[in-house]
Amino acid sequence: MLSELEQQLVDELSTFGISLDNDRAMLLVSYLNLVIEKNKTMNLTRITNPSEAVTLHLVDSLLPLACDVCQINHGDSLLDMGTGAGFPGVPLAVVTGCRATLVDSVRKKVDAVAEFVSELGIPDVVTQHARLEDLARVMPGSQDLVIARAVAQANVLIEYATPFLKKSGLLVIEKGRPNENEISEADAAALICGMKRVSRETFELPRSLGHREILIYKKIGRSKITLPRKVGMARNKPLGVRR
């Protein structure tokens, strides 16, 4: 028998054509409850209402699975840039069986996520406290997918993601309402990085909790510049910007 929150998760995902069995629903809500409880003593999320958190953390994290272009298979390697409290990396790992690397530059958040994953026995999820530019030098060309939820401008995320990706690997970016200037700069940056946008899809979250756009870029060739650049350059001198 599912709890109210677990049933909410299953029902909301089904509206996007995403099926979730009871065991995974219970595991994801258990994870969410750990995040909310930990948030009482450290800042992990501003969303503390459990019902809203189901939508804004769990459902939102899994929206890429509603995109035809975004196929995540058991055993695929996925890197979550700026994971925060473990979203979207943990939900995607639980539902798809992918091998997820969750990266954040804030040590406390990484340690908390590692604690939650260990407590619940979630397999194939590892955490990394690192700057993306530094980690890319250690893990070049290693990932089938890289994902990020609104942690930076899209052109910056493209630069961060490129050196991690295998040939034909995908970068999945979740945004609220990106303006056309951000999209055009991202597409220009993608051209420099050997990437190409292959999908742009829009969704409305349940109960009017927000608009989402998912941008998906594919690695199609070599970057025209050496990546990663030095730490800070992606943000301070972003690619694709008209001078």
ABEGO torsion letter per residue (X at the ends): XBBAAAAAAAAAAAAAGBBBBAAAAAAAAAAAAAAAAAAAABBABABABAAAAAAAAAAAAAAAAABAABBBBBGBBBBBBGAEAGOAAAAAAAAAGBBBBBBBABAAAAAAAAAAAAAAGBBGBBBBBBBAAAAAAAABGABABBBBBGABBAAAAAAAAAAABBBGBBBBBBBBBBBAAAAAAAAAAAAAAGBBBABBBBBBBBGGAEBBBBBBBBBABBBABBOBBBBGAAAABBBGBBX
